[in-house]
Amino acid sequence: MIKIEKNQIIARDVSWMYFNHRILREAQRPDVPLLERISFLGIYSNNLDEFFRVRVASLSRIAQADQQQLSPAIREAKKAIKQINTLNAEYSREFEQTTQMLTQQLREQGIWLIDDAQASPEQREYIRRFFRDKLNGTTQPVWLNGPGQLTDEDDDVIFLAVKLKYAPSSSRYPQKNFAIVKLPVKKVGRFLRLPDHDGHACLMYLDDAVRLCLPWLFAGLSYNYFEAYAFKFTKDAEMDIENDLDVSLLQKVQRGVRSRKRGEPLRVIYDAAMPRDLLKKVMGKLRLDRLDTTVAGGRYHNHKDFMQFPDCGRTDLKFPRWESVLPAAFESQDSLIDKIMKRDLMIHVPYQSFDAYLRLLREAAISPRVESIKTTLYRLAKDSKVVETLVTAAKNGKKVTVVIELLARFDEASNISWSKKMREAGINVVFGVEGLKVHSKITWIKTTEGNLACIGTGNFHEGNARVYTDCLLMTAHKKIVDDVNRVFDFIHSPFRPVRFKELLVSPNNMKRQILQLIDEEIKNKRAGKEAYIHVKINHITDPDVVRHLYKASAEGVEVGAVLRGNCSMVTGIPGLTENIHLHGIIDRYLEHARILIFAHGGKEKFYIGSADWMPRNLVNRVEVMTPVYDPRLQQELRFIVDCGLNDTVQARVVDGTDNPQIWPVKPGREPLRSQEVLHNYYRQMREEENESGNE
């Protein structure tokens, strides 16, 4: 048994900070279009907000737990929080510098982001009308000397802390007062497009527009001096789900969503220029004297709004548009069910259109030979075509069963709403297994002539399918299809023994079989057979998987991984991890597919599915990975993974340090950008289908 030292494993949360830093690095690249770099700033900020609301919340709870019961865990949690805060402070400075650099580059391109002091008289008049038409009535001040607490307010929004003064002592109002104003970003947007000035497109933060409107906002109170400073706070977003056997899971989640709104503040970011007396008032209303995660920042916060930064008509500063293609098999009027009965089909979104799945679901909803449909749903689009099609199926007399995960983080309220709509339509709605999130992406369709199934790596979500890279297998392979039906049986009766013949299913057999697959590569290497492990996956943090991969590397097995997020492995350790190569890809699409390839002595094994190699996926969720047997689809999966492993434009070296360099171009080769290669690959495939008439 190999010995692994503590410093040879990266803590999950530190690894996550490194990952998010890679996104910040994309915003600094001169070869990325300017408005896309602005968007990467927004993605970085949005990720960080969610990280503090979820992961840091969990760590804080542990750190504050009973000292005697959890002393080792408490020490680790406190250590992690300290590391996170150190990295966050460093990255925050880098973020501010990057923002200033990009703001200047926007000016050079004729897009001016101006503040309230720079507004021309014409622009000030425009803002006054904007206040009258849009802000008046939606922007309400709240006095800081009132009875309420700021913790009663929504978190993750922007507030202006306002200091008001009135000089004459004879005034019937206090000479000095304090208030807060919540910015109505959801209603009017974060960036206000102003009239052009000297031929330049002009934008203003909503923060500054409201600053200019403060005299009108406090009209009638005789205050004549205003200072306003931005701040935001992030609450603990973990939900307390009660253990009451007399209460349904639906009721528990509904209560949990409400309890989240009362969560304790975890992080406060405020304008460093805020006067001490005003800051003291704000912190008092948050019931905080001091926080380790209090950050004195710049003038503006909630930079996630950069993801919706106006392009001002400058599409030349964005990535060129890539259209999804619809494979020929899904365009003809012939039955998709018949085609899938004859051979497996697969789509790879967003290179290929998600309409392919909708086309199959629509046929199932109206075909007389379809008797029942079962599917899992984790996250759904705002106006979900998937749900609408399932409702149609129920109206047409099909027996429809939907397993919807109520605990899909931050989508709980949306999923509760969808579940009610589906129940009203006569759909059998199942809320999964309490204590096990149903994260699998599966659909099962029963017909009078046989059954078929879909197993995917991503959500049945039209919006996600436009920006997330995911694969979806459609098959009539009897053993696989029967196994998919058994997954639904397992969800319905989780304590009944079940054996899967083809699928890897968490928490049933997946982890055990993955470890066996890794060990088989070690045995094959020792026997002189071909041995390697190539995967495309989001995260690798499970300690047992990491140990087995380290052992495989030490035995000479090549381990290549295309990653998006967390990874606990440290590469390049002599005699241990020299054969592990990790490629972290950040590009225009979010890498999300999970593909596993094992050499298997020269007869490769292929799997796709919903699970990452993390404890939560392998132990605490219902996940599904399916083998892929069709040689054509195996070849396609091989090409997808190879593209990632050979990317020398967007792939960074992930080695356990915080200095991610782009993978170097090998001698005699051209730079390769995997997403661009795949985009062209699927376009060419579609053109060849048109020319040959083949599907």
C-alpha positions in Angstrom: 0.0 0.0 0.0 1.5 3.3 -1.0 1.9 6.0 1.6 0.4 9.4 0.8 1.5 12.5 2.9 -0.9 15.2 3.8 0.9 17.7 1.6 0.3 15.4 -1.4 -3.5 16.0 -1.3 -5.1 19.4 -1.9 -8.0 20.4 0.3 -11.3 20.4 -1.7 -12.0 24.1 -0.9 -8.5 25.3 -1.6 -8.7 23.5 -4.9 -12.0 25.2 -5.7 -10.4 28.6 -5.1 -7.6 27.7 -7.5 -10.3 26.7 -10.1 -12.2 30.0 -9.7 -8.8 31.8 -10.1 -8.4 30.1 -13.5 -11.7 31.8 -14.5 -10.3 35.2 -13.3 -7.2 34.5 -15.4 -9.4 34.2 -18.5 -10.6 37.8 -17.9 -6.9 38.8 -18.2 -6.2 37.2 -21.5 -5.7 39.7 -24.4 -6.7 37.0 -26.9 -10.2 36.7 -25.4 -12.7 39.2 -26.8 -13.1 42.2 -24.5 -16.8 41.8 -23.6 -16.2 38.0 -23.0 -13.5 39.0 -20.5 -16.0 41.2 -18.8 -18.4 38.2 -18.7 -15.6 36.1 -17.1 -15.4 38.6 -14.3 -19.1 38.1 -13.7 -18.8 34.4 -13.7 -15.9 34.6 -11.2 -17.9 36.8 -8.9 -21.1 34.7 -9.2 -19.1 31.5 -8.4 -17.5 33.1 -5.4 -20.9 34.3 -4.0 -22.3 30.8 -4.2 -19.2 29.3 -2.7 -19.5 31.5 0.4 -23.2 30.9 0.7 -22.7 27.1 0.6 -19.3 25.8 1.3 -18.1 28.5 3.7 -21.4 28.3 5.4 -20.8 24.6 6.1 -17.3 25.2 7.3 -18.5 28.0 9.6 -21.1 25.7 11.1 -18.4 23.1 11.8 -16.0 25.7 13.2 -18.7 26.9 15.7 -19.8 23.4 16.7 -19.2 21.7 20.1 -15.5 21.9 20.7 -15.2 18.5 22.5 -17.3 16.5 20.0 -15.7 17.7 16.8 -12.2 18.9 17.7 -10.3 17.5 14.6 -13.1 18.6 12.3 -13.2 22.0 13.9 -9.4 22.4 13.4 -9.7 21.5 9.8 -12.7 23.8 9.2 -10.9 26.7 10.8 -7.8 26.0 8.8 -9.8 25.9 5.6 -11.6 29.2 6.4 -8.2 30.8 7.0 -6.8 29.6 3.7 -9.9 30.6 1.9 -9.8 34.1 3.3 -6.1 34.5 2.5 -6.6 33.5 -1.1 -9.8 35.6 -1.3 -8.0 38.7 -0.2 -5.3 38.1 -2.7 -7.7 37.4 -5.6 -9.9 40.4 -4.6 -7.0 42.8 -5.2 -6.3 41.0 -8.5 -10.0 41.3 -9.4 -10.0 45.0 -8.8 -6.9 45.5 -10.9 -8.4 43.5 -13.7 -11.7 45.4 -13.5 -9.8 48.7 -13.8 -7.8 47.4 -16.7 -10.9 46.2 -18.6 -12.8 49.4 -17.9 -9.9 51.4 -19.4 -9.9 49.1 -22.5 -13.7 49.6 -22.8 -13.0 53.4 -23.0 -10.5 52.8 -25.7 -13.2 50.9 -27.6 -15.7 53.8 -27.2 -17.7 52.3 -24.3 -17.5 54.6 -21.3 -18.5 53.4 -17.9 -19.0 56.7 -16.1 -19.9 57.6 -12.5 -22.3 60.2 -11.2 -19.7 62.9 -11.1 -18.9 62.4 -14.8 -22.5 62.7 -16.1 -23.2 65.5 -18.5 -26.2 67.8 -17.9 -28.1 65.9 -20.6 -27.3 62.6 -19.0 -28.4 63.9 -15.6 -31.7 65.0 -17.0 -32.1 61.5 -18.5 -31.4 59.9 -15.1 -34.0 62.3 -13.5 -36.6 61.0 -15.9 -35.4 57.4 -15.3 -36.0 57.9 -11.6 -39.5 59.3 -12.2 -40.5 56.5 -14.6 -38.7 53.5 -13.2 -37.1 54.0 -9.8 -39.8 56.1 -8.0 -41.8 53.6 -5.9 -39.4 50.7 -6.5 -36.5 52.2 -4.5 -37.5 52.7 -0.8 -35.2 54.0 1.9 -35.1 52.3 5.3 -33.8 54.2 8.4 -31.0 52.4 10.2 -32.4 53.6 13.6 -35.6 51.7 12.9 -36.6 48.5 14.8 -35.8 46.0 12.0 -32.6 44.1 11.4 -30.7 43.9 8.1 -30.7 40.2 8.4 -34.4 40.3 7.6 -33.5 41.7 4.2 -32.6 39.6 1.1 -28.9 38.8 0.8 -26.8 38.8 -2.3 -28.2 42.1 -3.4 -26.6 45.6 -3.3 -27.4 48.2 -0.7 -26.4 51.8 -0.5 -25.7 52.9 3.0 -26.6 56.6 3.1 -25.4 59.3 5.5 -27.6 62.4 5.4 -26.9 65.8 7.0 -28.8 69.0 7.5 -26.8 72.0 8.6 -29.2 74.4 10.4 -29.7 73.3 14.0 -33.3 74.7 13.9 -34.4 71.9 11.6 -37.0 69.5 13.1 -35.0 66.6 11.6 -31.8 65.2 13.1 -28.7 67.0 11.9 -27.3 63.6 10.9 -29.1 60.4 10.0 -28.5 57.0 8.4 -30.5 54.9 6.0 -30.1 52.1 3.5 -31.5 51.8 0.0 -31.8 48.4 -1.8 -31.0 48.7 -5.5 -33.8 47.2 -7.7 -31.4 45.4 -10.0 -33.8 42.6 -10.9 -36.4 45.1 -12.1 -34.3 47.6 -14.0 -30.9 46.0 -14.5 -27.5 46.9 -13.1 -26.2 49.0 -16.0 -28.1 52.1 -17.3 -27.5 53.0 -21.0 -27.2 56.8 -21.1 -27.4 59.1 -24.1 -24.1 59.0 -26.0 -21.6 61.7 -25.4 -19.0 62.9 -27.9 -19.6 59.8 -30.0 -19.1 57.4 -27.1 -21.5 54.9 -25.8 -22.1 55.7 -22.1 -23.1 53.3 -19.3 -23.6 53.9 -15.6 -23.9 51.6 -12.7 -27.4 51.7 -11.2 -25.5 52.5 -7.9 -24.4 55.8 -9.3 -27.8 56.6 -10.9 -29.4 56.2 -7.5 -26.7 58.3 -5.9 -27.7 61.1 -8.2 -31.4 60.6 -7.3 -30.9 60.7 -3.5 -32.3 64.3 -3.2 -35.5 63.2 -4.9 -35.6 59.9 -2.9 -35.5 61.9 0.4 -37.6 64.8 -0.9 -39.6 66.7 1.7 -37.2 66.0 4.6 -34.9 69.0 4.1 -31.6 67.1 4.1 -29.2 68.8 1.8 -26.1 66.6 2.1 -25.8 62.9 1.1 -23.0 60.4 1.1 -23.7 56.8 -0.2 -21.5 53.8 0.0 -22.3 50.3 -1.4 -22.3 47.1 0.6 -23.6 43.6 0.3 -23.8 40.6 2.6 -24.0 36.9 2.0 -26.1 34.6 4.3 -25.7 31.0 5.2 -27.6 29.3 2.4 -27.7 25.8 3.9 -31.2 24.7 4.6 -32.2 23.1 7.9 -34.3 20.1 6.9 -36.2 18.9 10.0 -36.4 15.2 11.0 -40.1 15.0 11.5 -41.6 11.8 10.3 -45.1 13.4 10.3 -44.1 16.0 7.8 -43.7 15.3 4.1 -40.5 16.0 2.3 -42.3 18.7 0.2 -43.3 20.5 3.4 -39.8 20.2 4.9 -38.2 21.8 1.8 -40.8 24.5 1.8 -40.0 25.3 5.4 -36.3 25.0 4.6 -36.5 27.6 1.8 -38.2 30.0 4.2 -35.5 29.3 6.9 -32.8 30.1 4.4 -34.0 33.7 4.3 -33.2 33.9 8.0 -29.7 32.6 7.7 -26.8 34.2 9.5 -24.5 36.6 7.5 -21.2 35.0 6.5 -19.5 37.6 4.5 -19.9 41.4 4.3 -18.2 43.4 1.6 -18.3 47.2 1.9 -16.8 50.3 0.3 -13.6 50.9 2.1 -14.3 54.6 2.0 -17.4 54.2 4.1 -17.2 56.5 7.2 -16.7 54.7 10.5 -19.9 55.9 12.1 -22.0 54.6 9.1 -20.1 51.3 9.0 -20.8 50.8 12.7 -24.5 51.4 12.1 -24.6 48.8 9.3 -22.6 46.2 11.2 -24.9 46.7 14.2 -28.0 46.1 12.1 -26.3 42.9 10.8 -25.8 41.9 14.5 -22.0 41.7 13.8 -19.2 43.2 15.7 -16.5 41.5 13.6 -16.3 38.9 10.9 -13.3 37.0 9.6 -15.0 37.3 6.2 -15.6 41.0 6.3 -13.9 42.6 3.3 -13.2 46.3 2.7 -13.6 46.5 -1.0 -14.1 49.1 -3.8 -16.9 51.3 -4.7 -18.9 48.6 -6.6 -20.0 45.1 -5.5 -22.0 42.2 -7.0 -19.8 42.0 -10.0 -21.8 38.9 -11.1 -23.9 41.5 -13.0 -21.0 41.7 -15.5 -22.5 38.5 -17.0 -25.3 40.8 -18.3 -23.1 43.7 -19.3 -24.6 45.5 -22.3 -22.7 45.1 -25.6 -23.8 48.5 -26.9 -24.0 47.0 -30.3 -20.4 45.9 -30.3 -20.8 42.3 -31.3 -17.2 42.4 -32.7 -16.1 42.4 -29.0 -17.7 39.1 -28.4 -17.1 35.5 -29.4 -18.4 34.8 -32.9 -21.8 33.1 -32.8 -21.7 29.3 -33.0 -24.9 27.7 -34.2 -25.9 24.2 -32.9 -26.5 21.6 -35.5 -29.3 19.0 -35.5 -28.1 15.6 -36.6 -29.9 14.3 -39.7 -31.4 11.4 -37.7 -33.5 13.9 -35.8 -34.6 16.1 -38.8 -36.5 13.6 -40.9 -40.2 12.8 -40.4 -39.4 9.1 -39.7 -40.0 7.7 -36.2 -37.1 8.4 -33.8 -38.3 5.5 -31.7 -37.9 3.1 -34.6 -34.4 4.5 -35.3 -33.3 4.0 -31.6 -34.7 0.5 -31.6 -32.3 -0.3 -34.5 -29.2 1.5 -33.2 -27.9 3.8 -30.4 -28.0 7.5 -31.0 -26.1 10.2 -29.1 -26.1 14.0 -29.0 -23.4 16.3 -27.7 -24.8 19.7 -26.7 -24.4 22.6 -27.3 -22.5 21.6 -30.5 -25.6 19.6 -31.4 -29.1 20.8 -30.6 -31.1 19.8 -27.5 -34.1 19.8 -29.8 -33.1 16.2 -30.6 -34.2 15.1 -27.1 -37.3 17.3 -27.2 -38.1 15.7 -30.6 -37.9 12.2 -29.0 -40.0 13.2 -26.0 -42.6 14.9 -28.2 -43.0 11.7 -30.3 -43.3 9.7 -27.1 -46.0 12.1 -25.8 -48.2 11.6 -28.9 -47.4 8.2 -30.3 -50.2 5.6 -29.8 -47.7 2.9 -29.1 -46.1 4.6 -26.1 -47.7 3.5 -22.9 -45.6 5.2 -20.2 -42.7 7.6 -19.6 -40.5 7.9 -16.6 -37.9 10.6 -16.1 -35.7 12.4 -13.5 -35.6 16.2 -13.4 -33.0 18.1 -11.4 -32.9 21.6 -12.8 -35.5 23.0 -15.2 -35.6 26.0 -17.6 -37.9 28.9 -16.7 -40.4 28.0 -19.4 -39.6 24.3 -19.6 -40.5 22.6 -22.9 -39.6 19.3 -21.2 -42.4 19.8 -18.6 -44.8 21.0 -21.2 -44.2 17.9 -23.3 -44.6 15.6 -20.2 -47.9 17.4 -19.5 -49.0 16.7 -23.1 -48.1 13.1 -22.6 -50.3 12.9 -19.5 -53.2 14.6 -21.4 -52.8 11.9 -24.1 -53.3 9.1 -21.6 -49.7 8.1 -21.1 -48.7 7.0 -17.6 -46.1 9.6 -16.7 -43.8 9.4 -13.7 -41.4 12.3 -12.8 -38.8 12.1 -10.1 -38.1 15.7 -9.3 -35.3 16.6 -6.9 -36.6 19.2 -4.4 -33.2 19.9 -3.0 -31.5 21.1 -6.2 -29.7 24.0 -4.6 -31.2 27.4 -5.2 -33.8 25.8 -7.5 -35.9 24.4 -4.6 -38.7 26.9 -4.9 -38.8 26.5 -8.7 -39.0 22.8 -8.5 -41.8 22.9 -5.9 -43.7 25.1 -8.3 -43.1 22.7 -11.2 -44.1 19.7 -9.2 -47.5 21.3 -8.3 -48.1 22.0 -12.0 -47.3 18.5 -13.0 -49.4 16.9 -10.3 -52.3 19.1 -11.4 -51.9 17.7 -14.9 -52.2 14.1 -13.7 -48.4 13.3 -13.6 -47.2 11.0 -10.9 -44.6 13.2 -9.1 -42.1 11.5 -6.9 -39.8 13.5 -4.6 -36.9 11.0 -4.6 -35.1 9.5 -1.7 -34.8 11.5 1.5 -31.2 11.8 2.4 -30.1 11.0 -1.2 -30.2 13.7 -3.9 -31.5 12.2 -7.2 -28.9 13.7 -9.5 -29.1 11.1 -12.3 -30.2 12.2 -15.8 -32.4 9.4 -17.1 -35.6 8.8 -19.1 -37.4 5.5 -19.7 -40.0 5.0 -22.4 -42.2 2.0 -22.6 -43.8 1.1 -26.0 -45.9 -1.8 -27.2 -42.9 -3.1 -29.2 -40.1 -2.7 -26.6 -38.6 -0.1 -24.4 -35.8 2.5 -24.7 -33.9 4.8 -22.4 -31.9 8.1 -22.4 -28.9 8.4 -20.1 -27.2 11.8 -19.9 -24.4 13.8 -18.3 -26.5 17.0 -17.8 -29.9 18.3 -17.0 -32.9 18.2 -19.2 -32.8 21.9 -19.3 -33.0 23.9 -22.6 -31.1 26.9 -21.2 -28.2 24.8 -19.8 -28.0 22.9 -23.1 -27.0 26.2 -24.8 -23.9 26.7 -22.7 -23.0 23.4 -20.9 -21.2 20.7 -22.8 -23.1 17.4 -22.2 -23.7 14.0 -23.8 -27.0 12.1 -24.0 -27.2 8.5 -25.1 -30.4 7.1 -26.5 -30.5 3.3 -26.5 -32.8 0.3 -26.8 -30.0 -2.0 -25.4 -32.2 -4.4 -23.3 -30.0 -4.8 -20.3 -29.3 -1.1 -20.1 -32.9 -0.1 -20.5 -34.0 -2.7 -17.9 -31.4 -1.3 -15.5 -32.7 2.2 -16.0 -36.2 1.0 -15.0 -34.6 -0.6 -12.0 -33.2 2.8 -11.0 -36.7 4.1 -10.8 -37.7 1.1 -8.7 -34.8 1.8 -6.4 -35.8 5.4 -6.0 -39.4 4.2 -5.2 -38.2 1.5 -2.8 -34.6 2.4 -1.7 -34.3 -0.3 1.0 -35.2 -3.2 -1.4 -32.1 -5.0 -2.7 -31.5 -4.4 -6.4 -28.8 -5.6 -8.7 -27.7 -3.7 -11.8 -26.3 -5.7 -14.7 -24.9 -2.9 -16.9 -25.2 0.5 -15.1 -22.9 2.0 -12.5 -25.4 3.4 -9.9 -24.7 5.4 -6.8 -24.9 4.7 -3.9 -25.4 1.0 -5.0 -22.3 -0.2 -6.9 -20.7 2.8 -8.7 -17.8 3.5 -6.3 -16.9 -0.1 -5.9 -16.9 -0.7 -9.7 -14.9 2.5 -10.5 -12.2 1.4 -8.0 -12.2 -2.1 -9.6 -11.8 -0.5 -13.1 -8.8 1.4 -11.9 -7.3 -1.6 -10.2 -7.8 -3.6 -13.4 -5.6 -1.1 -15.3 -2.9 -1.6 -12.6 -3.1 -5.4 -13.1 -2.9 -5.0 -16.9 0.1 -2.8 -16.6 1.9 -5.3 -14.5 1.0 -8.0 -17.1 2.5 -5.9 -19.9 -0.9 -5.1 -21.4 -2.1 -1.7 -22.6 -3.2 0.4 -19.6 -4.4 3.9 -19.2 -7.3 5.9 -17.7 -8.6 8.9 -19.7 -11.5 10.8 -18.3 -13.5 14.0 -18.9 -15.0 15.1 -15.6 -15.9 18.1 -13.5 -14.3 17.2 -10.1 -12.0 14.6 -8.6 -11.9 14.8 -4.8 -13.0 11.4 -3.4 -10.1 10.2 -1.2 -10.4 6.6 -2.2 -10.5 7.4 -5.9 -7.5 9.7 -5.5 -5.5 7.0 -3.7 -6.3 4.4 -6.4 -5.3 6.9 -9.1 -2.0 7.6 -7.2 -1.3 3.9 -7.0 -2.1 3.5 -10.7 0.3 6.3 -11.6 3.0 4.8 -9.3 2.6 1.5 -11.2 3.1 3.3 -14.6 -0.5 3.6 -15.7 -1.1 6.8 -17.6 -3.9 8.9 -16.1 -5.2 11.8 -18.2 -8.0 13.9 -17.0 -9.9 16.9 -18.6 -11.2 18.8 -15.6 -13.4 21.8 -15.0 -13.4 22.4 -11.2 -12.0 20.8 -8.1 -9.1 18.4 -8.0 -7.4 17.1 -4.9 -4.4 15.6 -6.7 -0.9 16.9 -6.8 0.9 16.0 -10.0 4.6 15.5 -10.7 5.5 13.8 -7.4 8.5 11.6 -8.2 7.6 7.9 -8.0 3.9 8.7 -7.3 2.1 11.0 -9.6 4.5 11.5 -12.5 2.0 9.7 -14.8 -1.0 11.9 -13.9 -1.7 14.8 -16.3 -4.6 17.1 -15.5 -6.0 19.6 -18.0 -8.3 22.4 -16.7 -10.4 23.9 -19.5 -12.2 27.2 -19.2 -13.7 28.4 -22.5 -16.9 29.8 -24.0 -18.9 26.8 -23.0 -19.0 25.3 -19.5 -17.4 21.9 -19.6 -19.9 19.5 -17.9 -19.8 16.1 -19.6 -18.6 13.1 -17.6 -16.8 10.5 -19.9 -14.7 7.6 -18.7 -12.4 5.6 -20.9 -10.4 2.6 -19.6 -7.8 0.9 -21.8 -8.9 -2.6 -20.6 -6.0 -4.3 -22.1 -6.6 -2.9 -25.6 -10.4 -3.4 -25.6 -11.5 0.0 -24.4 -14.4 0.5 -22.0 -16.5 3.6 -22.3 -18.9 5.2 -19.8 -20.9 8.4 -19.7 -23.2 9.7 -17.0 -24.0 12.2 -14.2 -21.4 11.5 -11.5 -18.2 13.2 -10.7 -15.6 11.5 -8.5 -16.5 13.2 -5.3 -17.9 11.6 -2.1 -21.2 13.3 -2.6 -21.7 11.8 -6.0 -20.4 8.3 -5.2 -22.1 8.0 -1.7 -24.8 10.6 -1.1 -26.6 10.8 -4.4 -28.5 8.7 -6.9 -26.2 8.8 -9.9 -26.0 6.8 -13.1 -23.2 6.0 -15.5 -23.9 3.8 -18.5 -21.5 1.8 -20.7 -21.5 2.8 -24.4 -21.1 -0.1 -26.8 -21.8 1.3 -30.2 -18.3 1.5 -32.0 -19.4 4.8 -33.8 -20.2 6.4 -30.5 -17.1 5.1 -28.8 -15.0 6.7 -31.6 -16.9 10.0 -31.0 -16.3 9.8 -27.3 -12.6 9.0 -27.9 -12.3 12.1 -30.1 -14.0 14.3 -27.5 -11.7 13.3 -24.7 -8.6 13.4 -27.0 -9.5 17.0 -28.0 -9.4 18.0 -24.3 -6.2 16.1 -23.5 -4.5 17.9 -26.5 -5.9 21.4 -25.9 -3.0 23.9 -25.9 -5.1 27.1 -26.1 -7.6 26.9 -23.3 -6.3 24.0 -21.1 -4.3 25.0 -18.1 -1.9 22.7 -16.2 -3.6 21.6 -13.0 -0.9 20.4 -10.7 -1.9 21.3 -7.1 -0.5 24.8 -7.2 -2.0 28.2 -7.9 0.1 29.0 -10.9 -1.9 27.6 -13.8 0.0 27.8 -17.1 -1.4 26.9 -20.5 -0.4 23.4 -21.6 2.5 23.8 -24.0 2.3 23.0 -27.7 4.2 19.8 -28.5 7.0 20.1 -31.1 5.7 19.9 -34.7 2.1 20.5 -33.7 -0.2 23.5 -34.1 -2.1 25.1 -31.2 -5.4 23.3 -30.6 -8.5 24.7 -29.0 -10.7 21.8 -28.2 -14.1 23.5 -28.2 -13.4 25.1 -31.6 -12.3 21.7 -33.0 -15.4 20.0 -31.7 -17.7 22.8 -33.1 -16.1 22.3 -36.6 -16.2 18.5 -36.2 -20.0 18.4 -35.7 -20.6 21.0 -38.5 -18.6 18.9 -40.8 -20.4 15.7 -39.7 -23.7 17.3 -40.5 -22.5 18.5 -43.9 -21.3 15.0 -44.7 -24.7 13.6 -43.7 -26.4 16.1 -46.1 -24.1 15.1 -49.0 -24.4 11.4 -48.5 -28.1 11.3 -47.5 -27.1 9.1 -44.5 -28.4 9.4 -41.0 
